[in-house]
Amino acid sequence: MGFQTIGDARSFLKLPPYMSISRTRHRSGGRWATIDDEVDHHSPRLLEPRSPRGQLAASQPPFEVKSVAAPTDVILTRRVAPDVGHGFGGKNCDVCLPFVVEKVVGRGTRKKPLVIEVDFPGRTLRYRYPDGRKPTFQRPHHTLLQVLRSHVNEKKLKLLWSGREKFERLLLPSREQLERFYEAAWAVRRDRGGGDSVEVFVGTWNMGNAPPQKCLSPWLQPEANYDLYAISAQEVNSETDLFKLVQAQLGEDYVMVATQSLMMMRLMVLVRREHRHRISGVTTGSVPTGIGNVIGNKGGLGIALKFIETSLCFVGSHLAARDERVYARNENYRTIVNHLRLTDSSFDLTNHFHALFFFGDLNYRINTGRAEVLRLIAAERWDELCEGDQLLIERKHKRCFAGFTEPPIRFAPSYRYNRGDRTYSEEKMRTPSYCDRILCKTPPNFNVECHAYASCDQLTTSDHSPVFGVYSVPLLYPDMHMVQEMAVTRNLEQGFGMGLDVMLTDVTLTLVPPPPFSPGFAATVLVKSPSPYLSFHAPFLASQSPTITVPRTTTATWSYHQLHTISPSRAWLANQHMWILVHDSAAKDSASPQGVISLDVKGTEPRPFRIKLFASGLRVGKLTGSVAIAESPTKHERQEEDIEAESTQEAATVKQGYLSKEGHNRKSWKRRWFVLYSSGTLSYYSSPSARAALNDVRLRNGTVMALESMKRPTLKLEVPRRVFYIATTDQQELASWVDALSRFTQPGNGSDAAASS
């Protein structure tokens, strides 16, 4: 497939001075194809084509675009060939896209400029050094083992190549370009070896300080070939190397991802060898909950990881023993949730992952009498038996494990047996109980299916029987829609291109005190907020923590807010989630309520949502409202807004004067010089002599009202995408400004008192 430059086409395409294009003859498979694209040297990307992709036109050959004025010689080509590769979704992906990067060398002090061209038809990555000191070379897709984002630098990416022990570190110009490169690399690899879901085996066993049997196959079921194993063990004999024993049982087809130990507790995660390069972001930790929360005979161990784009967390635990210590077990749970740090985010353990498994010897007992329990076991009347289960009772009263689910129990209690057989022990006449449990917590619309939940009575060396669960966890992948539609993408350096907007309307926050399970608990959770504000967190948001504020009390409302994303795909966003934190600057020492909202929105119409808020592992409130996915303003629309802003200064002044505007996060009020123009724009400046406005607010489609409930005369100005709170010196000035602004806004109530009547 060759190219031949036959003439310049600058005048035909009306390119700016820093762009050039050369007309090129291109023939493939005995036919002509038409391609007509642009390149911006400041951000080399394929721009919107002027002719349909793949359109046949013998009279107009395609173009090969070259940058001649840029610091580096970037070539961008787009081809149509008989053997075009197919990306996810079955669309032809027939572009070769270059990325200008810097290769980090050594300890990060040196950086080499580099151009990497992602060739989709050839499924290769071509490396070119602009200084010409090194020859151009290419690497095929099958040698790219892993692509990872940096957790420290949002512009840094790491690539692992076959035959190399260390990652290759690349620095991209922006986070948007990093995401596009990340997606392009995944598209070239076309790695869907993980399938649409992953089969996870979760097992727990209190080994009772006794060496285990040499064969653990009845419990681990290695013949089932599960994708991932998470094993928790308690009261492990220090002379027994359980990690090696489990590895030997599963064989060489599995590799150990991580292990964690705390005194006699063990936790391990293994994956099938074929998945080892799909695992990233592995972190571990432990929290003791023994005497004084120092001794590690009780506590929790954690391992967190990402399987492709799905975040998983496994917490193995051993909670307080004895029938009567229910509140102590609840306290242990809360301590683990609050202090087991597996991420650097502000979210607690139960509100950060796509799937959190909490399992181990939780030690919750059955309150029913021993004789009645034995009778129900013999009759296999499991539902009646569970009516006295302490864990189910505590969860029903929302005193622990809020938001978690557990499959129906259809097996006999796993404790307390006689060693060597599976008859229940008569020592101290203890009641058989479901001490060994597995619970799971997921965000809304992320469906984890349980295929098995049972105990294994073939292992008899301990007074506990092992318990296991088999789960099917959905796998999330990078956004492939962007690279499939790369031919119509805009410059990443300007605006955020084609990212969609998440629109939130009529949002209401309600905080309620959780039921206390230990003295003083309510004082540690934010249950009343005089000035709450929300922050939204998701990797696809253009800003990692956009916030909205409102001056209310226990119940707060937000009428409108817009969050911009860097994703142009509705289908991809429908599988994503946003994490939400409730803040209050006056309650810094309290646990922040938090929740997760699903973006599974069909079409363009708003969808009502109602999400539960949690803090310290308990439910503390709710957030309701509507969410919609909308198109962002186009570049042309943004240019029109800029022209409108430039014409503001030429419009006549309707009203002007000093007012106080509420500052960011309601921490202060800023005194500004406000000017209302006849064009329907309200601008504010740092002073009357300032030439440049700090902001221009278009009043079209906005509303204004006076807030009588405020301590000072205040008006609320609500426009698309933002709400302003502006204070005046007295009620007369407030009425004057409300009257002036009402001429340019939509009809609305004159005060908040009127609005509520």
N, C-alpha and C positions, 0 to 999 in steps of 0.2 A: 504494500500500500504506500504509494509515493506521493510527494508534494512537489509542485513546481511553481515558483513565484513568477507571475506574468504581468503584474502592474499594480500601481497604487490606487487605492479606493477611498482615500481620505475625503475627497469632495463628495463622493456618492453617499457616504455614511454620515457626513457632517460631524466628524470627531473633534473633540477639544484638542488643544495643542499638545498635551502630554500623552495623547493616545495615537496609535498608528495601526494600520491594517494593510496587509498585502494580499492581493487576490491570487488565489492558488487553484491550479487545476487538480482535481481529485477524481479518480475513477476507481470504482470498486465493484467487482462482480459483473462487469460488462454494462454498467449503467452509471449515470451521473447523479450526484446528490448535491443538494443545495444547503449551504450553511453560511450564515451571515451574522457574525457576532462582534462584540466589542470587548475591550479589555481596559481597565483602569490601572495604570502603573502603580498608583499609591496603594491599591489593594487588589492584586491580580486575581480576579474572579471572572467567571463567565457571566456576561450580562444577558439581558432579555433578547432572544433571537428575533430578527425581523422577518424571518420566514419559518414556516412550520418545520419541526424536526423530521428529517427523512423525506421531505417533499421532493419529487423527481422533477428536475428542470435542466434539460440539456443545454439551454442557452445561458444559464447562469451557474458557473462552477462554484464550489464552496470556497471559503476563505480560511487561510491560516493566519492567526493573529499573533503578532510579535510586538513586544515592548521594546522601543528603541531609545526612549528617554529616561527610563527608570534606572535606578542604581544597579540593578541586576537584570540580566537579559532573560526575561521570563517568556516562555513560549506556551501558548494555550491553543490546543487543537481540538476539534470535535469531528468525529468520523462516523460514517455509516458503512457497516461492513456486513457480509452475509453471516458471519459468526459472532454477532454482537452478544456480549454477556448479559445475563438477566440478573437484576438485583432482587431484593425481597419484594414481594407483591407482584412479580411477573412482568414488571416494566423493563423496557430496554434502557440500559444505563450506558450511553455511548459517548462519554466525555472523558477528556484527559484534563484534570484540574491541577494547577500548580499552587503550592503554598510556599510563601517566603518565610523561612524559619531561621532560628539561630540554634546551632548545635552546642550544647553545654559540654565543655571539655574539662577534665580533671576534677577539681573540687568545686567547680562552678565559677571560678574567677575568670576563665576565658570562654569566649563565645565565638563561634565561626558562622558567618552567614552561609546559608544553604537554601537551595530551591529543591523541594521534593514534589515531583509530578505524580499524581495518583492516576494511573492508567487503568480505567475500568475494563475496556475490551481485553487488554493484555493481562489484566490482573497482576500488575506489578507496581512497584514504587521506584521511580527513577530519581537518582541523586545527582544534582549538578552544583558544583562550586563556582560561584561567579568570578573568582579570581583566576580560574583556569589552571590552578596548580595541580589539581587532581582531576583525572579523567571522569567523564560521566559513567555511572554504573547503575544497574538496576537490581532489585531484589524481588523474587517471585513471592506470591501471596502465601504459599505454604510454608515459607521460612519465617513468617511473622507469627510468633507464638502468642504474644500478649500486647495489648494496648491499654495503658493505665493513665488516668488523670492524677495529677499531683494533689495531695491533700493540703499542701502548704502554699503553693503558688498556683492561682487559678489559670495562669497562662502556660503552665508547664505540662508536658506530656512525656510519658516514658514508653519506649518500645523494647520488647524483648525478642531477639532474633535467634533462630536455631543455630546452635554451635557457639553461642556467646553466653557467658555467665552473668555479665552485667547488663543493666538496662541502658539503652541509648536515650539520652535526655534531650528534649527539644523545647524551645521557647517560642511560642506563637505571639504575634502582635497583639492579639486581644482574646478574650474568653470566647467571643462568638466564632472567631476563626479556629480556635482550638476545638470547639464543638464540631465544626464542619469537618476538620481534619480527622477527628476521632470517629465521626460517622462514616467518612469516606474510607478510612482504613478498615472499619468493620465491613463495609460493603464490598471491598475488594476481597477480604477473607471469606465472606459469605458463611461465617461460622454460625450455623444453627445446630451444631452437634448436640447442644443441650436440649433440643426439642422445645416444645411449648411449656413443659413443666419438668420438675425434678422430683424423683422419688426419695424421700428422706426417712430414714429409720432413726427413731428416738428411743433410747433405752435407759432404764435406771435399775440399779440393784444395790441394796444394802447387803454387803457381803458378810456382815456379822463377825469381823475380825478372824475369819477362817479362810484358809487357802481355797480357791475355787477349784472346781473340776477342770481337768485338762481340756475337755471338749465343751465349748460354749455354743456349738452349732444349733442346738434346739432353741436357744434364745436369739442369737445373731442372724441365723438363717442366711449364711453366705451364698447359698445356691440361688437366692432371689435376685442377686446382682443389683442391689439398691445403689442409687447414685451417690448418696451421702449418708454417713453414720455419725450420730452424736450420742456418746455414751457417758453417763454419769454413774459414779459408784461412791458408796459411803462405807465407812468402817472397813477400809482396805488395810489388810495386814502389810506393814511396812516392808516385809521381806518379799512380798509378791510384786513383781513388775507387771502390773496389769496392762500397761501400754504395749509391751512386747507380746503379751499373751493375746490381746485382741488383734494386733497386727498379724500375728501368726495364723490366727483363726480365719481372718479374711483373705490372707494371701497377698501375693505380689501385685494383684490387680488393683490394690488400694494403696494410697499414700496418706501418710499422717499430715494433716493440715496444721494442727496446733494441739497442745496439751496444757493443762493447768492443774496444779496440786495445792492443797491446803490441809496440812496435817494428814488426816486419814480420808480426805475427800479427793476424788479424781474426776477430771472432765477431759474428754478427747473428741476431736472431729476428724474423720477420714473421708476421702472422696475417691471415686474410681480414677485410676491413673489417667484416663483419657480426658478427665475434667480438670486436671491440676492447673492448667493455664487459663481456666475460666474463673478461678478463685482469685480474689484480690482484697485489699484492705483488711487483713486479718489483725485483730486486736484481742488481747486477753486481759483478765483482771480477776480479783478475788476480794471478798469482804467477809471478815470474821464477825459472827454474832454470838459468840460464847460469852463467858463472864466479862462484863464491862465492854462488850463488843471488841475485845482484844484477843481472847482465846479462840483458836480456829477449829475447835472440835465441832462447832456448828457454824453455818455461814453459807455463802454462795460463791460459785465460780462461774466465770463468763467467757465465752468465745464469740466474737462477732466477725462477720465476713460478708463479702459480696459475691454472689454466684452470677456472673455476667452483670446485670444491672439490678438484680434482686438482692436486697439487704436481709441477712438472716442473723439471728442471735440465739444462742443456746445458753441457758442458765441452769447449771446443776446445783442443787441445794440440799442441805440437811438442817431442818428446823428443830425448834425446841421439843423435847420429848415429854411424856406423861399426859394422861387423859385430861387433867384439869387445866393445862397450860395453853388454852386456846388463844388468849390475848397475847401471850408471849410469842406464839407462832405468827400471829398477825403483825406483831412488832418486828419480828425477824424479817418477814416479807418486806415491810416498809423500809427497813434499814438497807436491805439488799438493793431495792429499787432506787433509793436515794443516793447510795454511795458506790455502787458498782459502775465505774466510769469506763465505758468502752468506746466513747466518741468524745469529740471536743465541742459538741454543741450544747445549747442551753436546755435541751429536752432531756427528760428523765428516761430511764431505761425502757419503760413501757410504751413510749410514744416516739420512737425513732426508727423502727425497723418495719419492713414489709411483713416479716413473720418472726415473732418472738416465742420461743419454746421455754417454758419454766417447768422444770421437772426434778425429781429426786425423792428422797424420803422426807415428805412434808410433814409427816407425823400427826396429821389430823385423824382423830379416832371416831368410832361410832358410839353414840350416847345410849343406844338401846342395850338392854341387859344381855349378858352372855348367852343364856339359855335360848332366848328369843332369836338372837343372831344366828346361833348354830342351827336352829330349826329353819330359818329362812334360807340359810346357805344350802341345807340339805334339799330344800324344795326349789332351789334356784329361783327364788322370788327376789330378783335383784332390785327392782324399783322400790319395793317395800323396805328392803335392807338399807337402801341409800337415804331413806327418809330421816334416819338418825345420823347421817354422816356430817361431821362437824364442818368440813370444808364447804359442802354444799349449803349448809345453814349459814355460814359466815358470808359466803358469796351472795346468797339470797338477800341478806340484810346489808349488803354493800360495804362490808367491813374489811374485805381483802379481795385481791385479784379482780378488780373492777375491769370490765371489758374483755376478760379472758373467756375462753370456751373450753369445754372438756367433752369428749365423746361420751355417749351413754356407757355406763359400766355394766358389762355382761360377763363378769368373771368373779370368782370368789375372792374375799379379802386376802391381801398378800402378806399379812402379818397377824399373829405370831405362830409359826410352825415349830414342830419338833425337828431338830436337825436329823437328816438322814431319811426322813419321809415327809409326807405332806399332811400329817394330822396336826390339828391345832393344839398348842401347848396348854397345859393346865397349871403351869407355874403362876402363882399369884392370881390364878383365875382371870387372866386378862382377856378382854373381849377382842375377838378377831376384828381387824380394822383395815381400811384402805389407806395405809400410810404412804404407799409409793404411787405417785401420781404424775400425769403429764398434762399440762395446760398450754394453750396457744392463744396468742393475741395478734390480730391483723388489722390494718386500716379498713375503712369502708370499701366495699366492692372489690376487695382482694380476697378471692375465695380459695382457701386452703382446704383440701378434702382429706378426711381421715379414712383410710381403707381398712385399718385394723387397730384394735386397742385391746390388749389382753395381757395375761400373765403367763409365765413359763414355769410349770411345776416339775419339769424334768431336772432342774438344778436344785439340789437339796442340801448343799453344804451350809447354808445360812438359815436363820429363822425367818428370813424374808424370801419371797419368790420374786425373781426379776419381772419387771413390767416393761412392755414396749408398745410403741405406736408407729404406724406406717402412714406417712402423709404425702400427698401430691401438692407441691408448691409451684404456682405459676412462675415462669421465667420472663423477665422483662429484658428487652434488647434496646440498643441505641436507636435513635430516630433515623430510619433509613429513608424516609420520605424526602428529606432535604436533598440528599445526593441524587435521588431519582429525578428531582425537579431542579437540579442545579442550573440548568440552562436558562431558567427564568429568575435566578436570584439576583438581588441587588447588592451594591457595595456594602460589605460588612462593616466598614469603618464609619459609615454614616447611618444614623438612625437605628437600627437593629434590623434593617431589611424587612423581611417578610414575617417576623414574629407575630403571633396572635396575642390578643389581649384577654385576660380573665376579668370579667366584670362582676362585681359583687354589689348587690342592692338590698336595701331594707334589712341590714344585718343587726341582730339584737343579741346582746350578751346578758346572760342571767347567771349569777353566781349563787350557790347555796352551800351552807356548811355541810361537810360530809359527816356521816355518823361516826363519832369517836370510838376507837377501839382501845385507846389507852389514855390516861390522864394527860391533858395539855396538848393533845394532838391538834385540835382546831386552831390553836394559836399559831401553828407553823404553816398554815395554808392560807393563801389569799382568798378570803370569802366576802370581803366588802372593799370596794375600790372607789375612792372619791374622784379619781381621774384616770380611768383605764385607757390604754391604747393597745392595739394589736400589731403583731409583726408576723409576716408570712415568709415561709422558708421553703425553697425547692431549688434543685440545681438548674432548672430550666428558666427561672425568673431572671429578667434582665438585671435586677438589683436583688441581692441576696436577702435583704431584710427591709423591704418597703414597709412603712408604718402608717397607720391612720389614727387620729386622736379625736376625742370628743369629751367635753366636760359634763359628765353625768355621775350618778351615784351607783348604787348596786346594779341597776339595769341600765345598760348603755346601748345606743343605737347609732348605726351608720347608714345613711340613706344611699350613698353611692361611693364606690371606689373602683379604680382600674389598676390592674397589675399587668405589666408588659412582660412577655416571654420572648425567648429566642428561638422558639419552635414555630414553624409555619404549618404544622400538621395537626388537624383536628383528631384524626384517627389515633395518632400517637398520644396526644394530650389526654384522650379519653381513658387511657390506662394509667395515668399519672395521679399523684396526690400532692397536696400542699399541707405543710405542717404549720400550725397556728399557735402563737404564744400570746397570753394576756399579760400585760405589764402594768405596773403602777410604780412611779418614782417614789411615792411615799411609803411603799411597803417592800423595801429592798430585801429584807430578811425572810420573806414569806415565799413558799413554793409557788411558782407561776402556773396557773391553769393552762392546759394545752390540749390540742385536739388535732384531728386530721380530716381534711375535706377531699372528697373524690371529685375529679374533673370529668366524670363520665356524663357528658352533656350531649344530648342528641340534637342536631340542628343548631339553629341560632337562637331559639327561644330560651328564656331563663328557666332553670330548674330549681325548685325549692330544695333546700337542704336543712338538716337538723342534726348537728353533730354533738357528741358528748365531750365534755371537758374533764380532764383528769389532772390530778396533782398528787405526787407521792404514792402513786398506784391506786388512788381512790377517785371516784367520780365527785366533782365539785361544781358542776354547772353544765350549761349548754349554750350553743351558738346556733342561731337560726337565721335564715335569709334566703336569697336566691343567687344562683351563679349562672353565668352565661359565657360562652366563648365568642369573641367578636373579632372582626378584621381590624388591624391597626390602620391608622391614617396612612394613605399612600404618600409617596414622596411628593407628588403633585399637590396633594392636599396640604402637606406641611409647608410647601412653598407658598401656597395661597395664604396660609396663616401668617407667614413671615411678611408677605406683602401688605397684609392687613395691619400688622403691627407697625410697619414702617409708615403707613399712612395715618397712624394715630396722632402723631405730633402735629399733622396739618389740620386736624379737626378742631372745632371750637370747644372751649372749656365750658362745661355746664356747672360744675361745682368743684371746689378744692378746699383742702384744709388738713391740719394734723389730726390723725386718728391713731389708735393703738391696735396693732394686729397681733393675734396670738402666735407665739413662736413655735418652733418645732418641738413636738412631744409635750406641749403645754408646760414647758419649764419657765417661760417668761413671756412678757408682752413687749413687743417692739413698737416704738413710736415712729411712724412713717408719714410722709407727705403724700396724701391721696389726691388724685386728679380724675374727675369723671368727664370724659370727652363725649361730644355729640355723636361720634361714630359708634357709641355703645360699648366703649372700652373703659374699664377702671384700671388705672395705672397707679403704682405707688413707688415713691422715690425715697432715698435716704434723707434728702433735704429739698427745700424749694429750688435751690440753685443747681441741683444735680441734673445733668443732661440725659443720662441713661437711666431708664426705669429699671427697678429691681424685678418687676413682673408686670405683665399686661394681662388683665383678666377680661376675656370676652364675655359679655353679659347675656348674649343670645342664648335662649333656652334655659336661663337660670332663674332662680327664685330668691326672694329676700324677705326676711321677717325679723321683727324685734323680739328679743328674748327677755321676758319680764322676770324670769326666775334667777337671773344672774345678779351678782352683788353690785356690778357696775352696769351702766347702760350699754347694752351689747346688741349688735345685729348679726344675724346668720345669713351669709351669702353663699348659696349653693349653686355651682355651675357644673357642667359635665366634667368629670374627672377630679373635682376638688370641692372642698367646703372650707370657707373662711369664717372666722369669728373676729369681729371688729368692734372695738369699744370706743364710745364717745365720752365727752366730758359731762354731759347732762342729758336729760330726757328730751329737751327741746332740740338739741343738735341731733340726737338719735332719730327723732321723727322727721327732721329735715332731710337727713341722708337716706332714710328708708323711702321717703317720698320721691327723691331724685332718682334713686336706683330703680324704683318700681316702673319708671317710664321705659326702661330698656329690658326688663325681665318679664317673665311670664306671670300672669295673675296668680297670686298666692295669698295665704293668710297673713294678716298683719302682725301677728304675735304668736308666741308659742302657747299662750293661754287660749287664743282662738283656735289654734290647731288642735288642742286637746279637748275642746268643748263639743 
